[in-house]
Amino acid sequence: MITDDIIHIIKESRSNAVRSVDFCRVLMYWHIGQRIVEEEQCGNIRAEYGIGLIKNLANQLEPQFGSGFSYRQLNFSRQFYLEYPKVNALRSQFNWTQYRTLIQISDKDKRAYYELEAANNNWTAREMERQIHSMLYERLLLSADKESVLAVARRERIPESPNEIIKDPMVLEFLGLKKNAHYYESELETALIDHLQEFLLELGNGFTFVARQKRLILEDDEFFADLVFYNRLMKCFVIIELKTGKVTHQDLGQLQMYVNYYDRYEKSVDENPTIGILLCSEKNDTLVKMSLPEDNNTILASKYQLYLPTEQQLIDEVEKVKSELGRDSL
């Protein structure tokens, strides 16, 4: 209908106008940063000179133009120009809040990863901040090397293993469930569906929702797979079973049955083998390994947590993985 078409044109134009204004603000801060750095260089780049310069500018500009030109914001502008010295390297889809978040990441590889993923997935400033605070980059490095993670983000290669895109642990703080509360799998499932957009963001690139409580008929018996997704990058179905208690070998066996069913009755010949994820609150890595074949690469157990991880927790996880790899090589 012509009305729907015109409504779409109006909304798209308004959205483009907002993005245009946002990027003009980014360019403004970039040029301010450039001018500050040029002035500092004329002052022989003395630290005390730079601090005094920015404070003096803030005292003059903030009363006239507002808090957007405070000492803190002008200092961000300076840092922005130093980190992004080429104006043609700036991304027009990013706003000032996003760039201000990125320049506070000192690790250049880590910053590049978040910049690439934010651009690839059209993250908002809030979504970008959430992924950084949940330590997405560090969690991916637990199961893949840095170059592989960055190559996928650059779209130079397609993930070859589920471990490259499935996170362990998964962080589900957006559900708002209490850390130590007792609840059932059905309650966790409902919470995930109610926050499906956030859950898809946590799952990562290429995931689309397919079904909840997918009914599987085996002769006279029926079973229900908790959640079914499809991953476009890996070209396969992904079945997620939820477990609020500790993982058992029976749980893994049931998930393996669901994966076998999808491989034999649902997937097409040009699709890759189905992946099964047992999302649990507790897991015994040795039990998982012993319950599955040595050449298994389609069934994974991933621990979930209802709060953002700390840096120390990630360090502990890295040390744990290194220790396990050392034992496996013996």
N, C-alpha and C positions, 0 to 999 in steps of 0.2 A: 504493500500500500504506500501511496505517496506520503501520507502523514508519517508513517514509521520511518521512511527514508529521510524526510526532512528533520525529524526528531534526532535521528542518528547523526546527521550532518551538524546540527546545532551542538549536540553534546560533544562530538569529536572536535569541533572548532573551539569550544570553550576549554576543553582539555588541553588542546594545543596552545591556546593562549596562556593558560596557567603555566605550562611547561616553559613557554617562551619567556615569561616573566621570571620564573625561577632561575633559568639559565642566565638571564641578564644580570641577576643578582650574583650568580657565581662569577661571571666575568668582571663585575664591579669589584668584588673582593680580590680577584686575581690581579687586576690592574693596581689596586691599592697596595697589595703585597709587593708587586714589582717595583712600585715607586718607593716604598719603604726600604727595600733591599738596595736599590740604586743609591738612595741617600746615605744608607749605612756604609756602603762601599766608599763613598766620598769621605766619610768620617773614619776611614781606615778600619772599619769593621770592629771597633772596640765594643765589647759587651756593654759597658756602662753607657756608651754613646747610644747604642740601639735601644736600651731600656728607657733612657731619658727621652729619646725621640718619640717613641710610641706613647709614653705617658703624656708628653706635651701635646701630641696629636689628639689623644683621647680627651684631654681637658678642653680642647678647642672644638672638637667635632661632636662629642656626645651631647652637650647642652643644646646644640642646634639641630642635630639629626637623630638623637635618641640612642637607646642602648645597643643598637646594631653597630655602633662605632665606639664601643667601650675599649678599654685597654686590652681586655681578653680577646675581643673579636678582632681587633687590629693585629694582635699577636698571632692569631690563627691565620689572618690574611698573609702575614709575612711567611709563616710556616708553609702555607698553601703554595705560595709561589716557589719556595725553595724545593718542595717535593714535586711540583708540577711546573717546571720552568718553561714548557712549550704549550702555548695556549691552544694550538691545534690538536693537542693530545687529550683535551678535556672532553668529557662525554655530555652531550646536550640533555640526556635524559636524567642526569643527576642534579639534585638541588644542593644548596649550600649546606644543609644539615648532613647530607650524605658525605660530602667531601670533608666536612669538618670531622666527621667520625673516622673517615679513612686516614686522614693525615695524623691521627693520634695513634695509629698502629706503626710501631717502629720497625718491625720485621717486614722488609720489602716484599718477600715472597708471600707472606700472609696477607699483606695489603693487596697485592696483585690478585690473589685468589678471591677475596671478597669483592673486589672491584669487578672482576670478570663474572662472578656468579650473580652479583646484583644486576649487572647489565643483561646477562643471559636470561634471567628469570623475572626481570622487571620488579625487583624488590622495592618496596617503599623504604623510607628512612627508618621506620619502626621495625620492619622486617629485617633490615640489615643489622640494626642494633641488636635485635634478638638473636640472630645467628652468631654474631660476634660474642655476645655475652654467654651463649650456650657452648662456646668453644667448638663450633662446627669444624673448623680447619684442623684443630688438634685431634678431635675425635676421628676424623678421616685418616689422619696420619698413624693412628693406632693399627690400621689394617692395610695401609698402602704407603708407598714411598712418596716423597715430596714431588718428584718430577711427574709421577703418574697422576697425582691429584691435580697438579697444575695443568698437565696436558689435557685432561678431561675438561677442566674449566675453560681452557682455551679452545676446546672443541677440535683438538688436533688428533684425538683418538677416542674411540668408543670404549666404555668399560668392558673389560674382558671377564671379570669375576664379580659376583655379588658383593664380595667384601669391599670392593672399591666404592660402592655407593650405599651399602647398608651400614648404619652406624651402630656401634656398640660401645658405650650405652646410648640409648635414645632418651632424649630429654623431653618430658611431657609436662613441664611446669604450667603450661597454658590451660591444662584441664582444671586446675584449681582444687584438686583432691588433696586431702591432708596426707602428709608423708607417712604417718604411722596408722592411718585409719584402716579398719578391716572392711573390705568390700568385695563384691563378687565380680567374676569375669563379665557378666552382663552389664554391670554398672560401668566398668571400664570401657566396654564396647560402646555403650550409649554415649559416654562422655567423649570418646574419640569421634563418633559420628557427629555429635553436636558441635565439635570443633574441627570439622573435617578440613577446612582450609589451612588451619595451623598445623594439623597432622601431616597434610601433604607437603607443607613447607619443611617439616622436620624429616619426612621420608627422603626428600631431595629431588633431584632432576628426573624428569620423565615419567613420574607416577600419575596415573589416573585411576579414579575409583570405579570399581566394577559392580560389586555386590556385598551385601551384608547377610550373614546367615544363609549362605549359598547351600541349597538342598542338593545332596548327592544320594542317588538311589543305587544300592548294590543288592540286586535280587529283591528280597523282602525287607531288607534293612535300609533305613535312611539315616544320613548323617548331615551335619550342618557345619560348614567351614565358616569361622567367625567373620573374616574380612577378606575380600579378594580385590586385588589391584592389577593394573597392567603397567609395565614399564616400557616406554617407547624406545629408550636408548638400547636396552638389552633385548628388546623384542620378545618379552615373555610375560606370562602371568606370575603374580606374586601373591601367595596365600599367607595370611597372617593369623596365627592362633594365639589367643590371649591366655595368660596364666598368672594369676595374682599370688600364687604360692611358689614353692620350689619346683624346678623342672624334674620330671621323672622320665624313665625310658619309655613308659607307656605314652606320654605326651608326644615324644619324638616319633614313636611308631605310628600314632594316629596322624600326625602331620605328614609323615612319609606316605601314608595311604592316600591322603588328599592330593598330594603332589603327583603320585602315580596316576590317580584318576584323571587329573587335568592333562597330564602328558598323553594319556591314551584316548581320552574322549573329547577334550576341549581344544587343545592347541592344534594349529594347522602345521603342515609339513615345513613351511618356511619360517616357523617361529622356533625360538630356543627353548630348552627344557625349563619347566616351571620351577620357581624358587619358593621355598617354604621358610617362613620366619616364625620362630616361637618367641613371642614377646613376653618376657617374664620378669617378676620382681626379684627373683633369686635364681642363680644357676651354678651348677657344678661343671666346670669346663672339662674335667676328666670324664665325668659321666656322659657328657655330650659326645666326646670323642669316641668313647668305647661303645656307645649305642649306635653309632653311624659307621658306614664303611670307610676305610682309610682313604679311598679316592673320592669321598663325598665332596661335592662343591655346590650343592643345591639346597641343602637343609642347614639353616643357621639358627642359633639361639642368641638373642640379643636382650640384654638387661635394660629395663626401663627405670628411670628415676623421675620423681615428681618435683624436682627442684633443680636449679641450675648448678652445674658442677663447679668445683673450685679448681684453681690451678694445681693445687697439691693432689687432688683426686686424679687429674689427668696424668700427672707425673707418676703417681703410684700405678696407674693402669699401664703406662709405657714400660715401667720397670717389670711389671708382671708379665707383659707380652714378651719382653726380651728374655726373661727367665725361662718362659715356656719354650721359646724358640731354641734356647740353649740346650734344654733337656731333650727336645725332639731331635737335635742334631747328634746327640750322643749315640 
